[in-house]
Amino acid sequence: MDATRVLFVAPSAYPLGGVQTWLDYLLPGLRARGWHPVLGLVAGPLHDVERYVQVHPGHETVSIRSTTGSREGRVRALVDAIRRVQPQLLVSVNISDCYAAIGRLRSQGETAPRVAMADHSLEPDFLADAAAWQHVLDGFIGTNRLTLRLARDYAGIAPSRVHYAPYGVPLAAPTPHAATAQRKLRIGYSGRLEKKQKRVQDIPAILARLEATGIDSQLRIAGDGPCRPELETQLRRQAAKGDVEFLGHVDAAALGERLYQWADVLLVTSAWETGPIVIWEAMAQRLAVVTSRYIGSGLEGGLRDGENCLLYPAGDANAGAGQLARMADSPFRHALAAHALEMVSQRYSRERSIAAWDECLRAVIGAPALRAPLAAREFAFDGRLDRWLGTSLGETVRSLLGRSHVHAEPGGEWPHTDHRLSTADEEAFWAMAREKDVP
């Protein structure tokens, strides 16, 4: 009997992200469990499939290219890929046009696979997509327990179609961390350098408060982003003394040696997270963690203040510095790290993650077929040809003439979400999410 074919459709513009690391261990793991996974990589001027495959070799891949760059062109390219691969299940990994492609095949009476959304976020745009396409979605798979609650309560997805599968990290023999009695407390940070989610603007204030307590420290920052120049300016004095070092992007293979094994403690300052995977990685390396009590940490239930990490209110620099100061006590820090390693081994190993995804995919395949009528969804016109001739004929003429839309960034070329669908007031949304994120 042939293995069940699953098509994972994902962007190729970001070959160095956490989602790509997840696919690297998940697809071989599913293959070992009897699935036939295929990685569908969307292509275009801003999505370089060849580069992605060079960074992440070893997968069976199919390139999905829209020659016109229009919404209709993307849907047609996805429909064509589905017909070529003939999967029994399609998993959309941040490619919103997948749902329109499945809806089109079903409305035309063609054989179409089941479809599931893999949501690695808490953001309202992804939940708005799920709500708008719930008549098409056979499953919603989230990596965080708050995401599941929001899928049910906010997006209105039937509970029977909402499933949980966390990230996983490798469990290697960790390197013991040395005592800090004769040197400065070493603090590591890893993540995108931006303000809205990661709150990197808190780092200088936390270091200043820590210095005021009499704790000497060194900080290594792995990652890049729009706030790096501002951070470098704010931390210029510490950098000149050798107490702050910007590593830039560090690939996953080198992160252990350059950050986790160097540091005494990992600092996380985020406003919200679905993991973050950097915490589970650090804990697997027996590294102690000080983290904000970010939205997404409550219902997930992995982080326990004073037991396997130290928590502080997001945005409270005084509290963050106070928790870091406690980490100067080596025996206390090592005890936290030992409990953290035990928790990660039980909940966030790659083996457990693969098993969870295997279970989720089987549940989506085995669920009763959706019987809700398929409402027709009109696309916004993508140019004059669409307005003159209609979307379908306009796209056909555009293709014959070799015309193509020029996009400024990858998310325009292949959108992660349909931004037209989200009308959420972000401040109100995050307040609601915080209220729901209670164990």
Buried (B, 14 or more C-beta within 10 A) or exposed (E): EEEBBBBBBBBBBBBEBBBBBBBBBBBBBBBEBEBBBBBBBBBBEBBBBEEBBEEBEEBEBBBBBBBBBBBBBBBBBBBBBBEEBEBBBBBBBBBBBBBBBBBBBBBEEEEBBBBBBBBBBBBBBBBBBBBBBBBBBBBBBBBBBBBBBBBBEBBEBEEEBBBBBBBBBEBEEBBEBEEBEEEBBBBBBBBBBBBEBBBBBBBBBBBBBBBEEEBEBBBBBBBBBEBBEBBBEBBEEBBEEEBBBBBEEBEBEEBBEBBBBBBBBBBBBBBBBBBBBBBBBBBBBBBBBBBBBBBBBBBBEBBEBEEBBBBBEBBBBBBBBBBBBBBBEBEBBBBBBBBBBEBBBEBBBBEBBBBBBBEBBBBBBEBEEBEEEBEEBEBEBBBEBBEEBEBEEBBBBBBEEEBBBEBEEBBEBBBBBBEEBBEBEEEEBBEBBBEBBEE
